[in-house]
């Protein structure tokens, strides 16, 4: 998880007293607003449950905070939660997941009630479901898979995503995986309302396709997704191959269709928007000028393709990336992204994603991409690495996190607390909340404190560690390059 707290808000409670809320973004998208004391309560419970782990230092309490001191606290809280996200035992703990799940509900004032929701397949076919507004991603995934009679043994190969077809057609990042710390209903309604919730495979290695192609339902899902990705231009096929694929499609020869499609260039690739780079000679000449490229990821590679003709392509194996980092170059304007409102996306910054790449034996080189989609690329890289590490340990795709959650004493913004037990995890904060607008009716925003960005020319996205270490990095000799 990529945490950030780029800004904060001031609220009034029912008594007319103001308090500060810190806006927490995960993987570049707004997730929740939390008070200092809520995060302190989380810290204390993490400390008690994981006494053997050295937690990051939590920002100290202070009285009479001025605007500059609030900004300082924001930065320290951001550093704290980023460092928590870098410690696997904490980042994957049920305690943190339950806190984030509860905080999302409180932030958007959503209580548990029955809602009508649609899960789409990649061909647009819609599955209508009646579910709870606070059902988790894994619960909704199970319900959807049961609806289409997908074997329970194969659910681990799939996930739910928020998907935007307009962005997909433009080659922009078009999907966000729905994680266990969020309610799909809330995330779609309040974060990306223009997106559809879709069911699609959630792995990178195409070898897993073989497991799905022996089951008729999973074969159908794989076939529909591949067909749509061909139509979107994510998978490249020449005219002759497309004719053969159309014949297989007309005869409903889905396995033959899939076998041919899996042999195609860029099968399984995910577009990640455009970037500017001057670190590699993608353009094919010897000039030092910058080059605009399209970024995509597939299997174990990141690919850069030049925008100008003739197109040139350069591929980078994820296993040869020793580490990567995101640098944030602050900018006060917020651009509009294709197909997306920027309201719930992290306040605009110019991003740079850099990775240290093994060019040849004992020759590491930093490759830098200037792109607003750096966070999305980083999330994809981490997902590929996680899959590689699972394979290395002999494990397959991850199964959806089970619904069981740990006990958490959740401190609300108003100071009241509620013990959330595993049995009540689907109804974490329903007792006092009502489904309403973005802010709670008892907490009215009065102003946004101006971020002191002019004082920070460059700010590292990952604080505490300069880089994300790649555990799948391999030392490769010249003869293997």
C-alpha positions as CSV (number, residue, x, y, z in Angstrom):
1,X,0.0,0.0,0.0
2,X,1.3,3.5,-0.9
3,X,0.1,5.8,1.8
4,X,0.1,9.6,1.7
5,X,-1.4,12.4,3.6
6,X,-1.1,15.3,1.1
7,X,-3.5,17.7,2.9
8,X,-5.8,18.2,5.8
9,X,-9.1,19.8,6.7
10,X,-10.7,21.6,9.6
11,X,-14.1,20.5,10.9
12,X,-16.7,21.7,13.5
13,X,-18.2,19.1,15.8
14,X,-21.8,19.4,17.2
15,X,-20.5,21.6,20.1
16,X,-19.0,24.2,17.7
17,X,-15.4,23.1,18.5
18,X,-13.1,22.8,15.5
19,X,-10.7,19.9,15.0
20,X,-8.3,18.8,12.3
21,X,-8.8,15.8,10.0
22,X,-6.0,14.3,7.9
23,X,-6.9,13.1,4.5
24,X,-5.4,9.6,3.9
25,X,-4.8,8.5,0.3
26,X,-3.9,4.9,-0.6
27,X,-2.3,4.1,-3.9
28,X,-3.1,7.7,-5.1
29,X,-6.8,7.7,-4.2
30,X,-8.6,9.3,-1.3
31,X,-9.6,6.7,1.3
32,X,-10.6,8.3,4.6
33,X,-10.1,11.3,6.9
34,X,-8.8,10.6,10.4
35,X,-8.0,12.7,13.4
36,X,-4.6,12.7,15.2
37,X,-6.1,10.8,18.2
38,X,-7.6,8.1,16.0
39,X,-4.2,7.4,14.4
40,X,-2.7,7.5,17.9
41,X,-5.2,4.9,19.1
42,X,-4.3,2.7,16.1
43,X,-0.6,3.1,16.9
44,X,-1.1,2.0,20.5
45,X,-3.1,-1.1,19.5
46,X,-0.6,-2.0,16.9
47,X,2.1,-1.6,19.5
48,X,0.2,-3.9,22.0
49,X,-0.5,-6.6,19.4
50,X,3.0,-6.6,17.8
51,X,5.2,-5.9,20.8
52,X,8.1,-7.8,19.1
53,X,8.0,-5.3,16.2
54,X,9.8,-1.9,16.4
55,X,7.1,0.5,15.3
56,X,8.0,3.9,13.8
57,X,7.9,6.8,16.2
58,X,4.5,8.4,16.4
59,X,4.4,12.2,16.3
60,X,4.3,13.7,19.8
61,X,1.3,15.5,21.3
62,X,1.3,19.3,21.2
63,X,-1.0,22.0,22.4
64,X,-2.1,25.2,20.6
65,X,-1.2,24.1,17.1
66,X,-0.7,26.9,14.6
67,X,-1.0,26.4,10.9
68,X,2.7,25.8,10.5
69,X,2.6,23.3,13.3
70,X,-0.4,21.5,11.8
71,X,1.5,21.2,8.5
72,X,4.5,19.8,10.4
73,X,2.2,17.3,12.1
74,X,0.8,16.3,8.7
75,X,4.2,15.6,7.3
76,X,5.2,13.5,10.4
77,X,1.9,11.5,10.3
78,X,2.5,10.9,6.6
79,X,6.0,9.6,7.4
80,X,4.7,7.5,10.1
81,X,1.9,5.7,8.1
82,X,4.3,5.3,5.1
83,X,6.8,3.5,7.4
84,X,4.0,1.3,8.8
85,X,3.1,0.4,5.2
86,X,6.7,-0.7,4.6
87,X,6.6,-3.3,7.5
88,X,4.8,-6.3,6.0
89,X,3.6,-7.7,9.4
90,X,1.9,-4.4,10.1
91,X,0.7,-3.6,6.6
92,X,-1.0,-7.0,6.3
93,X,-2.3,-7.0,9.9
94,X,-6.0,-7.4,10.4
95,X,-5.8,-4.6,12.9
96,X,-4.8,-2.1,10.2
97,X,-7.2,-3.5,7.7
98,X,-10.1,-3.2,10.1
99,X,-9.1,0.3,11.0
100,X,-9.0,1.4,7.4
101,X,-12.3,-0.4,6.7
102,X,-14.0,1.4,9.6
103,X,-12.5,4.8,8.8
104,X,-13.8,4.6,5.3
105,X,-17.3,4.0,6.6
106,X,-17.1,6.8,9.1
107,X,-15.6,9.3,6.6
108,X,-18.5,8.7,4.1
109,X,-21.1,8.3,6.8
110,X,-22.4,5.0,5.5
111,X,-24.4,2.6,7.7
112,X,-25.1,-1.0,6.9
113,X,-28.2,-1.4,4.7
114,X,-29.2,-3.4,1.6
115,X,-28.1,-2.0,-1.7
116,X,-28.5,-3.0,-5.3
117,X,-25.1,-3.3,-7.0
118,X,-23.9,-4.5,-10.4
119,X,-20.7,-6.6,-11.1
120,X,-19.7,-6.5,-14.7
121,X,-17.8,-9.0,-16.8
122,X,-15.2,-7.7,-19.2
123,X,-17.7,-7.9,-22.1
124,X,-20.2,-5.7,-20.3
125,X,-22.5,-8.4,-19.1
126,X,-23.9,-7.3,-15.7
127,X,-24.5,-9.4,-12.6
128,X,-27.2,-7.7,-10.5
129,X,-26.8,-8.4,-6.7
130,X,-28.4,-7.3,-3.5
131,X,-25.7,-6.9,-0.9
132,X,-24.8,-5.0,2.2
133,X,-23.4,-1.5,1.8
134,X,-20.6,-2.5,4.1
135,X,-19.7,-5.8,2.6
136,X,-16.0,-6.3,2.0
137,X,-14.3,-6.9,-1.3
138,X,-13.8,-10.6,-0.6
139,X,-17.5,-11.0,0.4
140,X,-18.7,-9.4,-2.7
141,X,-16.2,-11.5,-4.8
142,X,-17.6,-14.7,-3.3
143,X,-21.2,-13.6,-3.9
144,X,-20.4,-12.8,-7.6
145,X,-18.5,-16.0,-8.2
146,X,-21.2,-18.1,-6.7
147,X,-23.8,-16.3,-8.9
148,X,-22.0,-17.5,-12.0
149,X,-21.2,-20.9,-10.6
150,X,-17.5,-20.5,-10.5
151,X,-15.7,-23.2,-8.6
152,X,-14.7,-22.0,-5.1
153,X,-11.2,-23.4,-5.8
154,X,-10.7,-21.0,-8.7
155,X,-11.9,-17.8,-6.9
156,X,-8.3,-17.1,-5.8
157,X,-7.4,-16.3,-9.5
158,X,-9.9,-13.4,-9.6
159,X,-10.5,-10.1,-8.0
160,X,-12.9,-7.2,-8.3
161,X,-11.7,-3.9,-9.9
162,X,-13.1,-0.5,-10.5
163,X,-12.7,-0.2,-14.3
164,X,-13.1,2.8,-16.6
165,X,-13.6,1.9,-20.3
166,X,-13.0,5.4,-21.5
167,X,-9.5,5.4,-20.0
168,X,-8.9,1.9,-21.2
169,X,-9.5,2.9,-24.8
170,X,-7.1,5.9,-24.4
171,X,-4.3,3.8,-23.1
172,X,-4.5,5.4,-19.6
173,X,-4.5,3.5,-16.3
174,X,-8.1,2.3,-16.2
175,X,-8.5,0.1,-13.1
176,X,-8.1,0.0,-9.4
177,X,-8.1,-3.3,-7.6
178,X,-10.6,-3.4,-4.8
179,X,-8.8,-4.4,-1.6
180,X,-10.0,-5.8,1.7
181,X,-9.7,-2.5,3.5
182,X,-12.5,-1.0,1.5
183,X,-16.1,-1.5,0.8
184,X,-16.7,-1.8,-3.0
185,X,-20.0,0.0,-2.7
186,X,-18.4,3.0,-0.9
187,X,-15.4,3.1,-3.2
188,X,-17.5,3.1,-6.3
189,X,-20.0,5.6,-5.1
190,X,-17.7,8.2,-3.5
191,X,-14.2,7.6,-5.0
192,X,-14.7,6.6,-8.7
193,X,-18.5,6.9,-9.4
194,X,-17.9,6.8,-13.2
195,X,-16.3,3.4,-13.0
196,X,-17.9,-0.1,-13.1
197,X,-17.1,-2.9,-10.7
198,X,-15.7,-5.7,-12.9
199,X,-14.6,-9.3,-12.3
200,X,-11.3,-10.1,-13.9
201,X,-8.3,-12.3,-13.4
202,X,-5.8,-10.9,-10.8
203,X,-2.5,-12.5,-11.7
204,X,0.4,-11.6,-14.1
205,X,1.9,-15.0,-15.0
206,X,0.1,-16.3,-18.1
207,X,0.9,-19.9,-17.1
208,X,-1.9,-19.7,-14.6
209,X,-4.3,-19.6,-17.6
210,X,-3.9,-23.3,-17.9
211,X,-5.6,-23.9,-14.5
212,X,-8.5,-21.8,-15.7
213,X,-8.9,-23.3,-19.1
214,X,-9.9,-26.7,-17.7
215,X,-13.1,-25.3,-16.2
216,X,-15.9,-24.1,-18.4
217,X,-17.0,-21.1,-16.3
218,X,-13.4,-19.8,-15.8
219,X,-12.6,-20.5,-19.4
220,X,-15.6,-18.3,-20.4
221,X,-14.3,-15.5,-18.1
222,X,-10.8,-15.7,-19.5
223,X,-12.2,-15.8,-23.1
224,X,-14.4,-12.7,-22.5
225,X,-11.5,-10.7,-20.9
226,X,-9.1,-11.6,-23.7
227,X,-11.6,-10.7,-26.4
228,X,-12.2,-7.3,-24.8
229,X,-8.5,-6.6,-24.4
230,X,-8.0,-7.3,-28.1
231,X,-10.8,-4.9,-28.9
232,X,-9.2,-2.3,-26.7
233,X,-5.9,-2.7,-28.4
234,X,-4.1,-3.9,-25.3
235,X,-3.2,-7.1,-27.2
236,X,-1.6,-6.6,-30.6
237,X,-2.6,-9.0,-33.5
238,X,-2.0,-8.7,-37.2
239,X,-4.8,-8.9,-39.7
240,X,-4.3,-12.6,-40.5
241,X,-4.3,-13.6,-36.8
242,X,-7.4,-11.5,-36.2
243,X,-9.1,-13.4,-39.0
244,X,-8.3,-16.8,-37.4
245,X,-9.4,-15.5,-34.0
246,X,-12.7,-14.4,-35.5
247,X,-13.2,-17.9,-37.0
248,X,-12.6,-19.5,-33.6
249,X,-15.0,-17.0,-32.1
250,X,-17.7,-17.7,-34.7
251,X,-17.4,-21.4,-34.0
252,X,-17.3,-20.9,-30.2
253,X,-13.9,-22.6,-30.1
254,X,-12.8,-20.9,-27.0
255,X,-9.8,-23.0,-26.1
256,X,-8.4,-22.7,-29.5
257,X,-9.0,-18.9,-29.4
258,X,-7.2,-18.7,-26.0
259,X,-4.2,-20.8,-27.1
260,X,-3.6,-18.5,-30.1
261,X,-4.3,-15.3,-28.1
262,X,-1.8,-16.3,-25.4
263,X,0.9,-16.5,-28.1
264,X,0.4,-12.9,-29.1
265,X,2.6,-9.9,-28.4
266,X,1.6,-8.1,-25.3
267,X,-0.8,-10.7,-24.1
268,X,-1.9,-9.8,-20.6
269,X,-0.4,-6.3,-20.7
270,X,-1.8,-3.4,-18.7
271,X,-1.4,0.2,-20.1
272,X,0.0,2.7,-17.7
273,X,-0.2,6.0,-19.6
274,X,2.5,8.1,-21.1
275,X,5.8,9.2,-19.6
276,X,8.8,11.3,-20.5
277,X,12.3,9.8,-20.2
278,X,15.8,10.8,-21.1
279,X,17.5,7.9,-19.3
280,X,17.4,5.3,-22.1
281,X,17.9,5.4,-25.8
282,X,14.4,4.3,-26.8
283,X,14.3,6.7,-29.7
284,X,17.0,4.8,-31.5
285,X,19.3,7.8,-32.1
286,X,22.3,9.0,-30.1
287,X,20.8,12.3,-29.0
288,X,20.4,13.2,-25.3
289,X,16.9,14.7,-25.8
290,X,13.9,13.5,-23.9
291,X,11.6,11.0,-25.4
292,X,7.8,10.6,-24.8
293,X,6.8,7.0,-24.4
294,X,3.8,4.8,-23.6
295,X,4.3,2.6,-20.5
296,X,2.8,-0.8,-20.1
297,X,3.3,-3.8,-17.9
298,X,2.8,-7.5,-18.6
299,X,4.0,-10.8,-17.0
300,X,7.4,-9.9,-15.6
301,X,8.2,-6.8,-17.7
302,X,7.8,-3.1,-18.0
303,X,7.7,-1.9,-21.6
304,X,8.4,1.6,-23.0
305,X,7.1,2.3,-26.6
306,X,7.8,5.5,-28.4
307,X,4.8,7.7,-29.3
308,X,6.3,8.9,-32.5
309,X,6.8,6.8,-35.7
310,X,8.5,4.5,-36.3
311,X,7.7,3.0,-33.0
312,X,10.5,1.6,-31.0
313,X,10.2,-0.5,-27.9
314,X,12.4,-1.3,-24.9
315,X,11.6,-3.9,-22.3
316,X,12.8,-4.0,-18.7
317,X,12.6,-7.2,-16.7
318,X,11.2,-6.7,-13.2
319,X,13.7,-9.3,-11.8
320,X,16.6,-7.0,-12.9
321,X,15.2,-3.9,-11.1
322,X,17.2,-3.8,-7.8
323,X,14.8,-1.1,-6.4
324,X,12.6,1.7,-7.4
325,X,11.4,5.0,-5.9
326,X,8.8,7.7,-6.4
327,X,9.7,11.3,-6.2
328,X,7.1,14.0,-6.0
329,X,7.7,17.4,-7.6
330,X,5.0,19.6,-6.2
331,X,2.9,21.8,-8.4
332,X,-0.1,23.9,-7.4
333,X,-2.3,23.2,-10.4
334,X,-4.5,20.1,-10.8
335,X,-4.9,18.7,-14.3
336,X,-7.9,16.9,-15.5
337,X,-7.3,13.3,-16.3
338,X,-9.1,11.5,-19.2
339,X,-12.4,10.1,-18.0
340,X,-11.8,10.9,-14.3
341,X,-12.7,13.7,-12.0
342,X,-9.6,14.6,-10.0
343,X,-11.6,15.4,-6.8
344,X,-10.8,12.2,-5.1
345,X,-7.3,11.7,-6.5
346,X,-4.3,12.9,-4.7
347,X,-3.7,16.6,-5.1
348,X,-1.8,17.0,-8.4
349,X,1.9,16.6,-8.3
350,X,4.5,15.9,-11.0
351,X,5.8,12.5,-10.3
352,X,9.0,10.7,-11.2
353,X,9.4,7.0,-11.0
354,X,13.0,5.8,-11.0
355,X,14.3,2.2,-10.9
356,X,17.8,0.9,-10.7
357,X,18.3,-1.5,-13.5
358,X,20.9,-4.2,-14.1
359,X,22.1,-3.3,-17.6
360,X,25.0,-5.8,-17.6
361,X,27.1,-7.6,-15.0
362,X,28.1,-5.1,-12.3
363,X,26.5,-2.3,-14.3
364,X,23.5,-0.7,-12.6
365,X,21.8,2.3,-14.1
366,X,18.9,4.5,-12.9
367,X,16.0,4.8,-15.3
368,X,13.7,7.7,-14.7
369,X,10.1,8.2,-16.0
370,X,8.4,11.5,-15.4
371,X,4.7,10.6,-15.3
372,X,1.5,11.4,-13.4
373,X,0.9,7.7,-13.3
374,X,4.0,6.8,-11.2
375,X,1.9,5.5,-8.3
376,X,-0.1,3.2,-10.5
377,X,3.1,1.8,-12.1
378,X,4.7,1.3,-8.7
379,X,1.6,-0.6,-7.5
380,X,1.8,-2.9,-10.5
381,X,5.5,-3.5,-10.0
382,X,4.9,-4.4,-6.4
383,X,2.1,-6.7,-7.4
384,X,4.4,-8.5,-9.9
385,X,7.1,-8.8,-7.3
386,X,4.7,-10.2,-4.7
387,X,3.6,-12.8,-7.2
388,X,7.2,-13.8,-8.0
389,X,8.0,-14.2,-4.4
390,X,4.9,-16.4,-3.8
391,X,6.0,-18.6,-6.7
392,X,9.5,-18.7,-5.3
393,X,8.1,-20.0,-2.0
394,X,6.0,-22.6,-3.9
395,X,2.7,-20.8,-3.4
396,X,0.2,-19.9,-6.1
397,X,-2.1,-16.9,-6.5
398,X,-3.3,-15.3,-3.3
399,X,-6.7,-16.4,-2.1
400,X,-9.0,-13.5,-1.1
401,X,-8.5,-12.5,2.5
402,X,-11.0,-14.3,4.7
403,X,-13.7,-12.2,6.3
404,X,-12.3,-12.8,9.8
405,X,-10.9,-9.7,11.4
406,X,-9.3,-9.0,14.7
407,X,-10.7,-7.1,17.6
408,X,-10.3,-3.4,17.2
409,X,-11.3,-0.6,19.6
410,X,-12.3,2.0,17.0
411,X,-12.1,5.6,18.2
412,X,-14.6,7.8,16.3
413,X,-14.0,11.4,15.4
414,X,-16.4,12.5,18.2
415,X,-14.3,10.7,20.8
416,X,-16.7,7.8,21.4
417,X,-15.3,4.3,20.8
418,X,-16.7,1.0,19.6
419,X,-15.2,-2.5,20.0
420,X,-15.3,-4.1,16.6
421,X,-15.2,-7.9,16.8
422,X,-14.7,-10.4,13.9
423,X,-18.4,-11.3,14.0
424,X,-19.4,-7.6,13.6
425,X,-16.9,-6.7,10.9
426,X,-19.5,-6.2,8.2
427,X,-21.4,-3.7,10.4
428,X,-18.5,-1.8,11.9
429,X,-20.0,1.6,12.4
430,X,-23.7,1.3,11.5
431,X,-25.2,2.2,14.9
432,X,-24.7,6.0,14.7
433,X,-24.2,6.6,11.0
434,X,-26.6,7.3,8.1
435,X,-25.7,7.0,4.4
436,X,-25.3,10.6,3.4
437,X,-22.9,13.0,1.6
438,X,-19.1,13.1,1.7
439,X,-18.8,14.7,5.2
440,X,-20.6,13.7,8.3
441,X,-23.6,15.8,9.2
442,X,-22.0,16.4,12.7
443,X,-18.7,17.5,11.2
444,X,-18.7,20.5,8.9
445,X,-15.6,21.5,7.0
446,X,-14.7,25.2,7.7
447,X,-11.5,25.6,5.7
448,X,-8.5,23.8,4.2
449,X,-5.1,24.7,5.6
450,X,-2.8,25.8,2.8
451,X,-0.1,23.2,2.2
452,X,3.3,24.8,2.5
453,X,4.5,23.2,-0.7
454,X,6.6,26.2,-1.7
455,X,9.1,25.2,1.0
456,X,9.5,21.7,-0.5
457,X,11.0,21.6,-4.0
458,X,11.2,17.8,-4.0
459,X,9.6,15.4,-1.5
460,X,10.2,11.7,-1.5
461,X,7.0,9.7,-1.7
462,X,8.4,6.8,0.4
463,X,9.7,8.4,3.5
464,X,11.8,6.4,5.9
465,X,13.3,4.4,3.1
466,X,14.5,6.1,-0.1
467,X,13.6,3.1,-2.2
468,X,11.3,0.1,-2.4
469,X,13.6,-2.9,-2.3
470,X,12.8,-5.5,-4.9
471,X,13.0,-8.9,-3.2
472,X,12.8,-10.6,-6.6
473,X,16.0,-9.0,-7.9
474,X,18.5,-11.4,-9.4
475,X,22.2,-10.9,-9.9
476,X,22.5,-11.7,-13.6
477,X,25.8,-12.2,-15.5
478,X,26.7,-10.8,-18.9
479,X,26.1,-14.1,-20.6
480,X,22.5,-14.1,-19.5
481,X,21.7,-10.6,-20.7
